[in-house]
Each structure stands twice: as C-alpha cells, then as structure tokens.
Amino acid sequence: MRDFKNKRVLITGGASGIGKIMARLCLERGAKVIIWDINSEAIEQVLTEFSNYGRIVGYTLDLADANQIKSTVTQVKKEQGIVDVLINNAGIVVGKYFHEHTVDNILNTSAINANAPMLTTLAFLDDMIQQNDGVVCNIASSGGLISNPKMSVYAASKWSLIGWSDSLRLEMKQLNKQVQFTTIMPYYIHTGMFDGVRSKIPILKPEPSALKIIKSIEKGRYMVTLPGYIYRITRLGQAIMPLRLFDWFAGRVLGIYKTMEHFVGRKDTSRPSESE
Ligand SMILES: NC(=O)c1ccc[n+]([C@@H]2O[C@H](COP(=O)([O-])OP(=O)(O)OC[C@H]3O[C@@H](n4cnc5c(N)ncnc54)[C@H](O)[C@@H]3O)[C@@H](O)[C@H]2O)c1
C-alpha cells in the first residue's frame, strides 16, 4: 500500500477538473502538492482555496512547449526537491472530424497529451530510480482503447500514452526498480472538458473518479479503466468479436460512436479549449 504522507506530488493540469480534486485528496493525505497548469488565474484560485489543507504550490507553464517543461523542471527541483509522485493529468480535446483539424490542433493535442507526459517523466524518473521509490500515474482515456468519430487525434494521443506508460511499467519490473507506473483510462467525466457529449453509458462524476485514481495509486494498480467494465468491453470485445459485430455492439448497443455528435467542449473561453 503506497502512502502519500509527506510525499511530494506533482499534478499537471492541477488547476481544474479531476486534477484539482486529486490535489485536494493528496493534501488530505498529508502530501506536499505541486500543481502545473497553463491557467495562472485558476492556479491562484486553487492555492487560495486549498491553502488550509496543507502545503501547495503552483507553476504556470504551457506543456506543449518542451523548453518550458525543461525550465519549470529545473525550478521545481531547486525550489521543492525530489518529486515522489508524478500525475500526468493535463489534456485537451479538439472534438471535430479529422479533416476539419488545423495543423496546430494536431500538434498541440499530441504535444500536450502524449509528448508532455514523456518529457516530464524523463525529467523526474532518474531521481525515482535512484531512490528506488516513486510513482508515475498517467491519465489516459477510454478513448485510447476504442476508436471513436470526432476523437481521432485525441484517441491517437491517448493510445500513445497507454502504450508508453505500460511499457515503462514493464521496464521498471525488468530493471527491478520499485517505481510504479499506473495507467488510468476513464470514460467521460462531468468536468466541462467534454460538455455536450451524450452517452448511454452513464457519464462519471468528478469526485468519485478522482478518488478512484488516488486509491488506484495507493493500491499499486497498473491498468485501470473507470468504470472497471470498460476494460473488458473493449479489450475482450475486440478480441472475440469480428470488427463488424464489435462496431454494432459499440456503436448501436452502447451508442459510443455517436457520443461526440453534440460535443461543444468547454464554454469557459479563459480555458485553453481547442474545440472552437
Ligand atoms: N473529462 C473527461 O470526460 C475525461 C475522460 C477521459 C479522460 N480524461 C482525461 O483526464 C485528464 C483531466 O481531464 P479533465 O476533465 O479534468 O480536464 P480539465 O479541462 O478540467 O483539466 C485539464 C487541465 O489541464 C490544463 N491544461 C490544458 N492544456 C495545458 C497546457 N498546454 N499546459 C498546461 N496545462 C494545461 C487546463 O488548464 C486544465 O486545468 C485529461 O488528460 C483528460 O484527457 C478526461
């Protein structure tokens, strides 16, 4: 059982959504929390709101920019010390048919959702390997397990994240290092990121979803879908059904392929939404 007490926990995208809730849950467990976000106003709000819970600091950066990641890592190491738990949570979605994407839409989504977790982990993993202790939790998506219209680039970025994250789990095992890699693949959560989505499968609530992620880290879980049955529906369903049958099941029975039809994304324009 992993313990958060006195651990330094870094959460990317920690200024809103499940990242913000996870920050509070970590503080409640006695962790020292560092949040990274592009939205400096939202960071300030979180620091004000949560300062009574314990020690929390924030850094503003754009995770799409490798140089900003590098300089913020240097600053964090100097000012805060070694990071024990890294939660790669920041993410964006465009929500359009692929042919409607701009080049920037594609590059940004890939940079923030897939490349930033790798670059951030690369910067902190050596310390974890040296102290033979640490956790990297990557917030992917069920969109990384199943194809879905109007989600192609997001799906690509999350498939990438899942493959990379779980390979690192195996690397740590092979190297006999006690560094835990936990990959989380949630279905839609009511945070605002996917506003407008309509779904037959119930959309998840943010608080219990964040709690499940923190508990998955504590329990040392490797691959976690929220809800749990999504893993079996996708991986088992894809394994045993011919593609046409699986398409009927996922598209017609579960209604997944039409969930993004009315997607609007974040209405709050101060947020870095890519949906317009
Ligand atoms: N909400 C869902 O339905 C859902 C479903 C599956 C997976 N996820 C994943 O969970 C994670 C968190 O999602 P959420 O719903 O809490 O989203 P959210 O939009 O509420 O929070 C994301 C945070 O990331 C920050 N961010 C975005 N771009 C950034 C950048 N370039 N640099 C730094 N920070 C940046 C935002 O400012 C925001 O605070 C994401 O990775 C998302 O893909 C969400």
The ligand as a Tripos MOL2 file, in Angstrom:
@<TRIPOS>MOLECULE
LIG
   44    48     1     0     0
SMALL
NO_CHARGES

@<TRIPOS>ATOM
      1 N1        -13.3570   14.7610  -18.6340 N.am      1 LIG1
      2 C1        -13.4360   13.6030  -19.2770 C.2       1 LIG1
      3 O1        -14.5020   13.2010  -19.7690 O.2       1 LIG1
      4 C2        -12.2100   12.7380  -19.4370 C.ar      1 LIG1
      5 C3        -12.3750   11.4090  -19.8590 C.ar      1 LIG1
      6 C4        -11.2490   10.6110  -20.0170 C.ar      1 LIG1
      7 C5        -10.0070   11.1300  -19.7670 C.ar      1 LIG1
      8 N2         -9.8720   12.4200  -19.3480 N.ar      1 LIG1
      9 C6         -8.5310   12.9390  -19.1460 C.3       1 LIG1
     10 O2         -8.3960   13.3780  -17.8120 O.3       1 LIG1
     11 C7         -7.4710   14.4570  -17.7670 C.3       1 LIG1
     12 C8         -8.0800   15.6080  -16.9960 C.3       1 LIG1
     13 O3         -9.2710   15.9760  -17.6310 O.3       1 LIG1
     14 P1        -10.3390   16.9790  -17.0030 P.3       1 LIG1
     15 O4        -11.6560   16.5180  -17.4720 O.co2     1 LIG1
     16 O5        -10.0740   17.1740  -15.5620 O.co2     1 LIG1
     17 O6         -9.9680   18.2830  -17.8510 O.3       1 LIG1
     18 P2         -9.9330   19.8150  -17.4660 P.3       1 LIG1
     19 O7        -10.0220   20.5400  -18.7510 O.co2     1 LIG1
     20 O8        -10.9210   20.1260  -16.3850 O.co2     1 LIG1
     21 O9         -8.4720   19.9810  -16.8520 O.3       1 LIG1
     22 C9         -7.3290   19.9450  -17.6440 C.3       1 LIG1
     23 C10        -6.3410   20.9220  -17.0740 C.3       1 LIG1
     24 O10        -5.1800   20.8830  -17.9280 O.3       1 LIG1
     25 C11        -4.7450   22.2020  -18.1250 C.3       1 LIG1
     26 N3         -4.0220   22.3100  -19.3840 N.ar      1 LIG1
     27 C12        -4.5370   22.1950  -20.6320 C.ar      1 LIG1
     28 N4         -3.6010   22.4430  -21.5520 N.ar      1 LIG1
     29 C13        -2.4520   22.7140  -20.8810 C.ar      1 LIG1
     30 C14        -1.1320   23.0470  -21.2780 C.ar      1 LIG1
     31 N5         -0.8190   23.2080  -22.5540 N.pl3     1 LIG1
     32 N6         -0.1980   23.2420  -20.3210 N.ar      1 LIG1
     33 C15        -0.5240   23.1340  -19.0090 C.ar      1 LIG1
     34 N7         -1.7510   22.8280  -18.5710 N.ar      1 LIG1
     35 C16        -2.7130   22.6140  -19.4960 C.ar      1 LIG1
     36 C17        -6.0270   23.0370  -18.1540 C.3       1 LIG1
     37 O11        -5.7820   24.4200  -17.9170 O.3       1 LIG1
     38 C18        -6.8500   22.3720  -17.0780 C.3       1 LIG1
     39 O12        -6.6350   22.9730  -15.8100 O.3       1 LIG1
     40 C19        -7.1360   14.8040  -19.2210 C.3       1 LIG1
     41 O13        -5.9070   14.2150  -19.5660 O.3       1 LIG1
     42 C20        -8.2570   14.1560  -19.9920 C.3       1 LIG1
     43 O14        -7.8670   13.8190  -21.3070 O.3       1 LIG1
     44 C21       -10.9530   13.2330  -19.1670 C.ar      1 LIG1
@<TRIPOS>BOND
     1     1     2 1
     2     2     3 2
     3     2     4 1
     4     4     5 ar
     5     4    44 ar
     6     5     6 ar
     7     6     7 ar
     8     7     8 ar
     9     8     9 1
    10     8    44 ar
    11     9    10 1
    12     9    42 1
    13    10    11 1
    14    11    12 1
    15    11    40 1
    16    12    13 1
    17    13    14 1
    18    14    15 2
    19    14    16 1
    20    14    17 1
    21    17    18 1
    22    18    19 2
    23    18    20 1
    24    18    21 1
    25    21    22 1
    26    22    23 1
    27    23    24 1
    28    23    38 1
    29    24    25 1
    30    25    26 1
    31    25    36 1
    32    26    27 ar
    33    26    35 ar
    34    27    28 ar
    35    28    29 ar
    36    29    30 ar
    37    29    35 ar
    38    30    31 1
    39    30    32 ar
    40    32    33 ar
    41    33    34 ar
    42    34    35 ar
    43    36    37 1
    44    36    38 1
    45    38    39 1
    46    40    41 1
    47    40    42 1
    48    42    43 1
@<TRIPOS>SUBSTRUCTURE
     1 LIG1         1 GROUP 0 **** ****
